[in-house]
Amino acid sequence: LKAGGVAGVCVDLILFPLDTVKTRLQSPQGFRKAGGFRGIYAGVPSTAIGSFPNAAAFFITYENVKSVLPHGSSSYLSPATHMVAASLGEVVACLIRVPSEVIKQRAQVSPSSSTLRILSHTLYHEGIQGLYRGYKSTVLREIPFSLVQFPLWEFLKDLWSWKQSHVVDSWQSAVCGAFAGGFAAAVTTPLDVAKTRIMLAKAGSSDASGNVLAALGGIWRTQGLSGLFAGVVPRMAAISLGGFIFLGTYEKTRQLLL
């Protein structure tokens, strides 16, 4: 819990500006109208509050599921174990992440409004379900992401450990995490764009229904391939750096605590 929480807070706060740029590039009104480079830390209180419990919930689930399933470098079931553990971890973590993400993204494209004002506006007009707008699309983004990132991270750590004949250091784990995260970020960007559009859509609009395929289809028809991969560069940069900080900090903190 502590290792995951510390890792989550570090990466979310350090890389927040890149996340804001990515969100504004993906927003329907476009980068400039969404705020450009102004108010780059808009929405950071929401992230600061949700980051620790979100990351802690993921790693508690991930490590516990992994411990009860067959795993280890010699097991052919190891990649499947990491996939199942990461997927279940994301489902649990999204219960905390999605409300934080909804408020954060709406603040990022409305830098003149405070986080508290956006929260009260969302609750007044949409109720609690408004805070969970995009839960399905977030899970549908995170599970494919985790299916790519975590088995790749574990594989790279095992390969590096085998090459040097001892378990990887925390910085080596961080390098593996950066590579795995960047690759996973690139291939799942269209799902991230769809999730952003659903979370930012006005209540009652077609995107607000949460239909991921419809959102992807709408983006394809209006903006083509470039629209589906909007924000891919800052997303890859943020998640590569995030993978380095997040997974490296997690390993280091866990080593210190254990």
Solvent accessible surface area in square Angstrom, and as a share of the most:
residue,aa,sasa,rsa
1,L,119,0.59
2,K,128,0.54
3,A,6,0.05
4,G,0,0.00
5,G,0,0.00
6,V,60,0.35
7,A,0,0.00
8,G,3,0.02
9,V,45,0.26
10,C,45,0.27
11,V,18,0.10
12,D,47,0.25
13,L,63,0.31
14,I,103,0.52
15,L,21,0.10
16,F,3,0.01
17,P,36,0.23
18,L,54,0.27
19,D,32,0.16
20,T,0,0.00
21,V,24,0.14
22,K,10,0.04
23,T,0,0.00
24,R,0,0.00
25,L,70,0.35
26,Q,0,0.00
27,S,4,0.02
28,P,81,0.51
29,Q,77,0.34
30,G,28,0.27
31,F,46,0.19
32,R,207,0.76
33,K,168,0.71
34,A,1,0.00
35,G,1,0.01
36,G,10,0.10
37,F,153,0.64
38,R,155,0.57
39,G,42,0.41
40,I,37,0.19
41,Y,112,0.43
42,A,17,0.13
43,G,4,0.04
44,V,38,0.22
45,P,63,0.40
46,S,11,0.07
47,T,11,0.06
48,A,47,0.36
49,I,138,0.70
50,G,8,0.08
51,S,2,0.01
52,F,71,0.30
53,P,53,0.33
54,N,19,0.10
55,A,4,0.03
56,A,4,0.03
57,A,16,0.12
58,F,6,0.03
59,F,3,0.01
60,I,69,0.35
61,T,22,0.13
62,Y,1,0.00
63,E,41,0.18
64,N,87,0.45
65,V,24,0.14
66,K,29,0.12
67,S,76,0.49
68,V,119,0.68
69,L,58,0.29
70,P,74,0.47
71,H,89,0.40
72,G,29,0.28
73,S,94,0.61
74,S,117,0.76
75,S,31,0.20
76,Y,192,0.73
77,L,73,0.36
78,S,10,0.06
79,P,67,0.42
80,A,48,0.37
81,T,5,0.03
82,H,12,0.05
83,M,72,0.32
84,V,69,0.40
85,A,0,0.00
86,A,0,0.00
87,S,18,0.11
88,L,83,0.41
89,G,0,0.00
90,E,10,0.04
91,V,55,0.31
92,V,60,0.35
93,A,0,0.00
94,C,0,0.00
95,L,93,0.46
96,I,62,0.32
97,R,38,0.14
98,V,0,0.00
99,P,25,0.16
100,S,22,0.14
101,E,19,0.08
102,V,0,0.00
103,I,8,0.04
104,K,14,0.06
105,Q,0,0.00
106,R,33,0.12
107,A,1,0.00
108,Q,0,0.00
109,V,18,0.10
110,S,44,0.28
111,P,38,0.24
112,S,110,0.71
113,S,27,0.18
114,S,63,0.41
115,T,24,0.14
116,L,134,0.67
117,R,161,0.59
118,I,17,0.09
119,L,58,0.29
120,S,61,0.39
121,H,111,0.49
122,T,1,0.01
123,L,69,0.34
124,Y,181,0.69
125,H,112,0.50
126,E,32,0.15
127,G,24,0.23
128,I,113,0.57
129,Q,135,0.60
130,G,2,0.02
131,L,20,0.10
132,Y,80,0.30
133,R,22,0.08
134,G,7,0.07
135,Y,57,0.22
136,K,121,0.51
137,S,3,0.02
138,T,0,0.00
139,V,18,0.10
140,L,82,0.41
141,R,17,0.06
142,E,17,0.07
143,I,45,0.23
144,P,42,0.26
145,F,20,0.08
146,S,0,0.00
147,L,63,0.31
148,V,44,0.25
149,Q,12,0.05
150,F,6,0.02
151,P,16,0.10
152,L,41,0.21
153,W,4,0.01
154,E,14,0.06
155,F,117,0.49
156,L,37,0.18
157,K,25,0.11
158,D,57,0.29
159,L,71,0.35
160,W,74,0.26
161,S,24,0.15
162,W,183,0.64
163,K,140,0.59
164,Q,47,0.21
165,S,102,0.66
166,H,100,0.45
167,V,119,0.69
168,V,12,0.07
169,D,66,0.34
170,S,21,0.13
171,W,140,0.49
172,Q,12,0.05
173,S,1,0.01
174,A,3,0.02
175,V,60,0.34
176,C,5,0.03
177,G,0,0.00
178,A,21,0.16
179,F,125,0.52
180,A,0,0.00
181,G,0,0.00
182,G,5,0.05
183,F,105,0.44
184,A,0,0.00
185,A,0,0.00
186,A,25,0.20
187,V,79,0.45
188,T,5,0.03
189,T,0,0.00
190,P,24,0.15
191,L,41,0.20
192,D,0,0.00
193,V,0,0.00
194,A,0,0.00
195,K,0,0.00
196,T,0,0.00
197,R,27,0.10
198,I,0,0.00
199,M,0,0.00
200,L,27,0.14
201,A,15,0.12
202,K,171,0.73
203,A,69,0.53
204,G,83,0.80
205,S,48,0.31
206,S,96,0.62
207,D,44,0.23
208,A,18,0.14
209,S,87,0.56
210,G,10,0.10
211,N,74,0.38
212,V,13,0.08
213,L,146,0.73
214,A,55,0.43
215,A,3,0.02
216,L,34,0.17
217,G,22,0.21
218,G,21,0.20
219,I,4,0.02
220,W,139,0.49
221,R,187,0.68
222,T,108,0.63
223,Q,87,0.39
224,G,21,0.20
225,L,114,0.57
226,S,87,0.56
227,G,2,0.02
228,L,23,0.11
229,F,72,0.30
230,A,18,0.14
231,G,9,0.08
232,V,37,0.21
233,V,110,0.63
234,P,16,0.10
235,R,11,0.04
236,M,73,0.32
237,A,38,0.29
238,A,14,0.11
239,I,39,0.20
240,S,31,0.20
241,L,89,0.44
242,G,7,0.07
243,G,3,0.03
244,F,87,0.36
245,I,36,0.18
246,F,37,0.15
247,L,0,0.00
248,G,8,0.08
249,T,30,0.17
250,Y,7,0.03
251,E,18,0.08
252,K,98,0.42
253,T,22,0.13
254,R,84,0.31
255,Q,94,0.42
256,L,136,0.68
257,L,98,0.49
258,L,169,0.84
